[in-house]
Amino acid sequence: MPRTYLSFIALALSILYGAGFAALDPTPNGYAAVGGALVAITWIAVGVFGKDDPGPRAGPTEDAIPPFGTPPEDRR
């Protein structure tokens, strides 16, 4: 799964977990432990299951100019 989607989900859960402390009065017992574990697991999932987007491919091109492409005199 793309890392951007997993990062968004982890960020949203982190924000909702933090907002829960302000919204819930009094905060239920175990909220910090369970919520903290859930947030930690989501961020670990980002690192374990996230796939980086492939970057631009390097190589000789027909329309690039040096130093980024193959100079015209070296093309065959």
Helices and strands as residue ranges (DSSP letters): H 3-23, H 31-49, G 72-74
